[in-house]
């Protein structure tokens, strides 16, 4: 006969601790606010990881939290999370900089918009000027600001007070404004390593004075700079330079002496002239394009992508990118003759270039191209559609690149196995010159060249072709 279990008392069963004592359920429930009991340093770290608006809100949690936000180093990101209204966001940022004693480590405010009304405009301009005199920004490390210009109006004049914070900056991005025509005092960017100037007007004197004040600058990105007819760059520390000119800015860029320069990243836009007089460590170059009227590296001159002389090849360049309007093997081979030590080649067929390359040498099988025989191990083709021209271009390298290890073909989207098999046949993969060569089809490139991230060994790798397998399952 089964025994009837005793009636439940409604209490949870009690557990025994490691020492054998019984532990009640109430002993397992934490008492109080354990997070608030953490040391100030940890709480400040937590607050610093929150968006600016949420970090400020922690002041209302309790008396314990109230002073912590004011003692936390800020990353002030004035984006839509602070406020969707552009004008209100402006006043909120001003209030934060007034209330917070600092330090602010990072100040990010894109498209700063001032009122059109003259009186209000003058008041807000004075506030902007006061930002960079504030105690909060006295030890600023990262500055990222740009201004909003109304249609058919001039850019906002960059206040001189910005240079007040120059000595502590590690990174600066300044956009859509007019620099002062003259700056009386020396500009001292003692710690600045990364500098970006975008859509700005700046005089020769101010630009060169700014550059000479950068003693440890490693990366420089210049995009659509106006009023400087000739940029002369001399730097013993620069390792990466990015140049993007627009069609209205036909400036001349001269890199006079850059003993540590490793990367020169260009844009096909514009018709500027680029000259590199001395850069003995230059390894990564491009994209070269016929839209750039003249490129001179040492004694080697390209005019519309056609080398004017083959007497002085560049042996330091190992990674090269090209942009041409159509898959023309002769154009590319003409360029390859100038880079005998090339290991990686990226080719983009951009029909929007609408620029023909003239006076191209026809390929002669008896005319050996050194990098094809001994160095070129990676080829990337972008905007491949599988036409007869496309496959003919790729086939040349399959049959002639003797040490090729990887050929990556960038397509617009997923492709069928049958299509891939047909492309392998057209490319004559079975007759490849290098037994180790692997053919891959990829899609969805990032389409962005990062000038500043030196940890990326090959900046073209993700920009030209995506990492997703294009083969349909």
N, C-alpha and C positions, 0 to 999 in steps of 0.2 A: 504494500500500500504506500502510495507516494505521500510525502510530507508536504503540507501546504506552506509555501514560502511566507515569511512574515510580511505584514502589510508595510508598504513604503511610508516612510515618515515625511517624504517630500524634500528631504535634504540630499544634497549631492554626496556621493561616497567620499570618504576622507582618504587622502593619500599619505604615505609615509615618506619622510625625508630620508636623506642618506644616513642620518644618525639613528633612524628608526622611529623618531617622534612623529606623531600624527600631524598633518598639515591641513588646516581648514581651507575651504575655497576662498574665504575672505582674505587669507594670507597670500594668495596668488595674484590678487588684483593690485596693480601699482597704485600708490597713493600720490596725489599731487601731479604737477607738470614736470615730468622728468627732463624734457628738452630744455626747459628754462633753468634747470640745475647744472647744465653744461657750463664750462668755463667761457668767459667773454670771448676769448680768441676763437673758439670753435663756433660760437654763435655769430660772430662777425663774418667768419668765412661763409657760413650758411647764407647770411643776408647778402653777401657780395655776389653769390651765385644766382640770386633772384633777379628778374627784370627790375629796372629802376623803380617803377611804380609800386610793385609788390614789396620791394625792399623798404620803401618809405612807409608802407602800410603796417609794417611790423611794429611801429611805434604805438599802435593802439591796442596791442595784445595785452600788455600789462606794464606796471611800473618797471619791472625788471628789464623789459625790452626797450623802453622809451629812449634811453640814451645811446643804445647800441648802434642804431642806424647812423647817428651823427659821428660815431667813431669808426665807422666801417669805410675803408677805401672804396670809392665808387667806380663802377663802369657805367657811365652815363650814356645810355643809348636812347636818343630822342626820336624814337620811331612811333608808329601809329599806336603802339601799346600804351604809351603815355596819354595820347589824345589823338583822335581822328582829325580834329580841326587844326589846320596848320597854324592859324594865328593864336589859338589858345595854347598850343604846344609850345610856341615861342615864349609866352609868359610863364608857363609852368617851368620851363628850363631855367629861366631867369630867377624864379623863386627858389628852385633847388640850389642853384649856385650861390644865392644870397644866404640861404639857411644853413647849408652844409659847410663845415669848416675844411673839408677835404681830408686827405688828398683824393682827387679824382684821377684815376689811372688812365681811363679811356674816355674820350668825349667824341661821340658819334652823332652828328646832326646833318642829315642830307636835306637839300632843298629848303633851306631857311628862307621863309617868305615874309617880306615886310609889307605893310600897308601902302597903298598908292597915295593916300592923302599926305601932303607934305609935312604937316605938323606931326602926325602919327609916325611917319617914316623917320623923321629926325629923332623922335623920342626912342624908337626901337633901335636905330643906328647907334645911339649913345649907349643903350643897354648892351648891345653886342660888343662895343668897345670896352665896356666895364667888365664883361665876362672874363676877358683875358688879363685883367688886372686883379681879379678876385683871388682870395686866399685859396679857394677850392681848387683852382687850376694851377697853382704855383708849382706843383711837381708833376704836371701832366706828362704821361709817357706816350700816349697814342692819340693823335688828332685826326679826325675824319669829318670834314665839313664841306658843304657846297651850298650854293645859293640859288634861289629861284628867280629867274628874270622874266618879267612880263613880256608879252609879244611886242616886238619892235622897240624894245627898250634896252639900254646898255646894261651890262653886268654890274652887280653890286661891287663897290670898291672895297677891297680887303683892308680892314683896319690895321694900322701900324701896330696896335697892341698885340696882334697875333705873335709878333716876333719877341714879345716879352717872355713868352713861355718856351722859346726855342732851345735854351740850354738843356732842358730835361727831356726833350722829345726823343723817342726811339723810332717812332713811325709817324709819318705825316702824309695825309691825302687831302689836297685842296682843290676844289673844283668850282667852275662857273662863277668866276669873279675877275676883277681887274686888280692886279698888283699895283702898289704905288709906283709912280714913274721913277722916283729917286728915293733911296733910303740913306740917310746921312750916316747913321752908325753902322758898325760892322755887324754882320749877322753870324751868330755863333751857334751852330747846331752841333755841339760837341759830341753828342751821343747818337745822333740820327743815323739809322742804318737803312731805312726804307723810305723813299720819297716818291710820291705820285702827284703830278700836276695834270689836271684834265680841264679842257675848255676854258683856259685862262688867257688873259692878256698880260704880258710881262715884258719889260724892256731888256735889252742886252745887258745893261749894267747891273740891274737887279738880279737877273737870272745867274749871271756869272759870279756876282757877289754872294748869292745864296749858295751856289755850288762850292765856291772856295771856302765857305764857312762850315762845310760838312767834312769833318775830319775822319769819320769812320764809315762813310756811306758805302753800302754794298750793292743796293739795287735802286734803279732809277727808271720810272715809267713816265714818258711824256706823250700826251695825247691831245691833239688839236690845240697847239700853243700858237697864239697870235702875237704879232708885233716883234718877233725876233727873226730877222731875215737869215741869220746864221748862228747856229748853236755851236759853240766850241767847247768840247768836253775834255778836260784833263783831270784825271783822278788816279791816285795810287792805290785806292781801296775798292773801287767799283768792280763788281763781278758779273752783274747782269744789267743790261740796258734794254728797255722796250720803247719803240718809237712807233707811234700811230698818228699820222697826219691826215687831215681831211683835204678835200679837193680845193678848199679855199686857202689852205695854208701851205704854200710851196716853199718851205724853208730848206736851208741847207744844213745838214748835220755833219759836223766834223769831229771825229774822235781822235784828238791829237796824240794823247799818250795815256794809255790805260793798261799798265803792265799786268794787272790781275784779271782783266776782263775775260770771262769765259763764254758769255752768252750775249748775242745780239739778236733780239726778237723784233721782227718788223711787221708792218701791215701793208697790204697791197694798195690801200687807199692813198690817193694823193700822187703828186708828180715830183717829189722832193729828190734831192741829191744827197747821198750818204757816202761819206769818206772815212775810212779807217786808216790812219797813218801808222799808228803803232799799237798793236794788241797781240803780243807774242803768245798768249795762252788761249786765244779764241778757238773754242771747240764746237759751239752750237750756233748755227746761223740760219736765219730765214723767218718766214717764207720769202724767198726772192721772187720777184714778180716783174713782168714787163711794164707794169704801171709805174715802177720806180725808174725815173729817167736815167739815172746813173748811179752805180755803186762801185766804189773804188776801195779795194783792200790791199794795202801795200802798193805794189806796182801793177796789180791785176785790176783791170777796168771792165765792168759790165755796162753795156749800153742797151737798155731795153731787154735785158737778160742774155744778150749776145756778148760773149767775151771778145774784147778788142784785141787781146794778145794772149798767147798761151806760153809765153816764155817764163813767167814767174808763177807757178802753181802754188796754192795754199795748202801746206801739209799739216797744219794744226787742226783744221776743221774735221770733226768725226761724225757730226750729226747735221744734216742739211734738209731744209724743207723748201719746196718749190710750189708756186701757184701759176698755172697756165690755163688758157681758155679751152684747150682740147688735148687729148692724148697723143702728143707728138714725140715720138722716140728721139728724133734727131735733135730737137730742142734740148731735151734732158741730157743726152749724151754730150752735147756741146758744153754743157755746164760741168758734167762729171769729169771731163778732162782736166778741169782746173783744181779738182780736189782729189788727189791720188790716194789719200789716206782715209777716205770716207767709209764709215762703217754702217750708218743708218741713213736711208733716204725716204723722205715723205713727199708724195706728189698729190696735189689737189687739182682736179680739173674743174675750173669755175667758169662756166659760159658767160657769167655776168661781167667778166673782166673786159670783154669786147676789145681786146688789144692784141693784134697779131704780132708774132715774132718774125722779123724779116732777116734775110741774109743768113739763113741757117746752113751750117755745113752738113752735107749728107754723110751718113755713116759708111765707113769703109772697113770691112772685116779685117783688113791687114793693119789698120791703125789701132793698136792696142790701147785700151783704156784701163789704166793700172788698177783702180779700185774694183772694177768688175772681176779681175783675175785673182786679186789677193786680199781684199778688205771687206767689200760690201756683204754684210751678213743679214741685214734686215731691210725689207722694202714694204712701204705702206702706201696703198692707193686709196684715195678718197673719192666718193661720188661715182663709183663703178656701177655701170648699168648692164654690162654684158654684151654691148654692141661689138661689131667686128673691129672697130677702132680700139675699144677698150681691151678686148682679149688679145689683139695683136700687140698692143703695148706691153701687156703683162707677159705674153709669150716670149718676147725678146729677152726679158730678164730671167725667166725660167730656163731658157736655153743657153744663156751666156754668163750669168752670175755664178761663178765657179765655187764660191764659198758661202752661198746664200743658205741661211738656216730658217728664216721665217719670212713669209710673204703674206701680209695681212691685207685683205680686200674689204674696204668699207662700202656697204650697200645701204639703201634707204630703209629697209625693213626686213622682215622675215622672208626667206626664200625656200623653195621646194628642193627636195633631194635630187629630183630629176634635173632641175635647173643647174644645181651645183655640179652634178655629174657631167652635164653638157659643157659647162665652163672648164672643167678639168680637161676635157677632150680638146677644146679650143686652145687652151693654154699649153697643151702638149706636156702635161705633168709627167707622163711616163718617160719622156726624153730629157728630163731636167738635168742640168749640168752639175748640180750639187745633190748628192744622195741624201744629205741631211735636210734638204729644204722641205718645210711644212707649209701648206697653203691653208689659210683660215679666212672665213667670211664673218665679218663683224658689223654691228650697226649701233646707232645712237651715240655719236661722239659728244663730248662736252662743249666743243666749239669755244673754248676759252684758253688763252695762253697765260699762264701765271708767271709774271716777270719776277715776283718777289720770293717765291718759295724755292730756295736753293736746295732743299732736301729732296726735291723731285729731280732725279738724275737726267730725265729726258722730258722736257716740257711739251714736246709735240705728241707724246705717246697717247694721251687721252684726248688731246685737242683735235687730232686729225681723225681718229677712228675710235668707236666705242669698244667696250670690253664684253658686250653681250653677243653670244653665239647667234648668228643669223639663220641657222638651219632650223626649219620647222620640225616639230616633233611628229 
